[in-house]
């Protein structure tokens, strides 16, 4: 598992949802540390120090408060007001190269609230960054809380009873299985704390509305009206500087004057008044805020964030539409929109209020309804990750719908969404897919990672159903709500008009589904069943004279034959009857999904009631096919194993980190590595570049060419211009191929020097590579998503072909295989028209090594292996580039608030 340390100061949640601060100790903390220990009971002091001597307490306070001790690390946990230390954790490795002694103490009042576990999680990240492989802890056998904390951590370990003391060892250098177990345990703890912290927001017992003034058309008054109209089950008051009553609700001037401290305060005051009001709410003991106000300045934003953290308040917003909880036990509608969310089963979280209104309206119309709604706005605090945690624990929510413009912690989002998605579909719109969203990039690898590629990698690995439009999202939601998932991609198209069936069949194929021809037996059965003149091969044309009962029997016969996984009915009303109306008198749900395309319908999608449920009806065949295709992708994702990250034992992480540190010490802003350093880093991770030499003049190039020519195809060599400003050699004409003999090498060097001039500092001489499939493999550090491994067809045409796939690290065996199999060049890799397959195992091995390198070295911002030549007898890295930049990596899975 990657060692990335922990930031000097973070806010996190205790198990009961209380906000606490974790930070490194400072010299002036000694008094706070002493005060915590002096407040501990004699029993707990004995459990910590095996005695109750004040000398041990004072030594600990002095030691922990001393910063920058070599081989040591410490963390403090403080109450959210930062006045009281409630936990101390430290490790000491002064006498051991890769082991450290662990010590933990928690204030008596905070026992059983997850503080110790939280401290140890972050201390583990610090210890890993220090190269610690094992933490050792001695505890008394009857110290069950400490033993339980270690046992529940999720890491492998071992306990031994020696002379009446339990020696505990926690292994930090874990394999993939142990890492997954640890991350899962940590995620479960985080979900529990997150849900507890959100209770005052979504099930508040009392609410105060600030900003409901004299104007009836104000946002505050709209919020107050909607709260009352929803029949909110708790108490409601208003905050108003002069009035004692607003719209029939008691009003008070300040939060401190409220008779009961509310769980939730809804803030709709002008931006200039928001920071002071938020601070007053915190001092009064308010637990949650909904801030709908927009237009806060950077200074105001900072004050609001600081107040929320220091007073332990969770916040939705600012700049948002509001929140809603339709459970009758709460009946909360704290939004100022005109659409009232109907009780239902879809959890909805959006950043845009307009999108939220549109989604609620569509879900209401379809009869799906809403369980919980949150317009997150600028996401100062509560995010999409928090909402997923809430919905996972909410039995009323059967589907999660997100429309987010950004991801604060995409790695954690991926993990949470993957967990939620196992039991509830997670749907989103893949917004920001245009080329305008592409960031400037140096290498081919980085240029390949467009917003579409990067976000596609995130959603694909997380099992998120990502549609291109809001309309498609609603269409998929209707299908998933009303019908079972298809077992495969085979679709039967049945229609009562030939043209409509053809259009539906084309739409299915365009969406990636299959419309197979039926077997002779099934075709014969359908001919006997349907009116004369019916076409029975698939698509099926029943003719316009078919009646509803015969149509239902046709559908059942096709499904029973087992040739297909879903049925698309393309129906048009005729003068002879209404086949759709007749169909709806039968069962709504069968073993496989059935959808209807009815072009005459006004709505894009409807859920029409039938026996035992509803049938999705679409006005357009494309929309129906896209919905089915997404349902099929979800079904395939649910059956797909999670994969494993192959262990790589032959890597020199320490050596590479040393090389990186040396380079960044010389080049403080980073840059492209010279060829020698690039090759050394790749070799340390088991990736060998084709033999090469660096030459600084023509005669040196000739000598190198003589040495390398016997290794090359046609006994030829290649010259490549080299210089810190030359990123794409082909762009400057910096490559000369198939050079045979001294004169050819000498002339090529002179030509390169003449054409490129001062940009060329040297040339790289290599043997001419044998022909094969040219590929590109690399890594890019996306500013939002983190490191991604990129793969596709390579060579000089890589940017033109645009054949690039990406996956977030760490790469599993299934991820690597999917990158190869999903490439347009897959037929060339696996053997095309009788050709021998290439060494695909070798390609996947290189992808895994790049993945590990990216995770181990956060300063690596781009790595570009292009071309990578694959042949049946192996894989050759012909050219490689690496760019470094000063960066500090942090474990994305550690528990922390935004």
Secondary structure, DSSP 8 states (H G I E B T S, - for coil): -------SEEEEE-TTS-EEEEE---GGGHHHHHHHHHTS-HHHHHHHHSS--HHHHHHHHHHHTS---TTEEEEEEEETTS--EEEEEEEE-TT-SSEEEEEEEE-GGGTTTTHHHHHHHHHHHHHHHTT--EEEEEEETT-HHHHHHHHHT-S-EEEEEETTEEEEEEE-S--HHHHHHHHHHHHHHHHHHHHHHHHHHHS-SEEEEE---S-TTSHHHHHHHHHHHTT-SSEEEEE-SS-SEETTEEEESSGGG-SS--SEEEE-S-HHHHHHHHHHHHHHT--EEEE------HHHHHHHHHHHHHTT-EEEESS--EEEE--TTT-EEEE-SS----EEEEEEEES-HHHHHHHHHHHHHHT--EEEEEE-TT-SS--HHHHHHHHHH-TT--EEEEE-S--SSHHHHHHHHHHHHTTSEEEEE----SGGG----SSHHHHH--HHHHHHHHHHHHT-EEESSHHHHHHHHHHHHHS---SSSBEEEEESSHHHHHHHHHHHHHTT-B-----HHHHHHHHHHS-TT-B-SSSEE--TT--HHHHHHHHHHHHHHTS-SEEEEE---BTTB-HHHHHTTSBS--SSEEEEE-TT-SSSEEEEEEBTEEEEEES-HHHHHHHHHHHHHHHHHHHS---------S--HHHHHHHHHHHHHH-TT-EE--HHHHHHHHHHTT--B--EEEESSHHHHHHHHHHHHTTSGGG-EEEEEE-TT-S-GGGGT-EEEEE-SHHHHHHHHHHHHHHHGGG--EEEEEE-----EEEEEEEEEETTTEEEEEEEE-STTHHHH--EEEEESS--HHHHHHHHHTSTTHHHHH-STT-----HHHHHHHHHHHHHHHHH-TTEEEEEEEEEEEETTEEEE--EEEEE-------TTS----
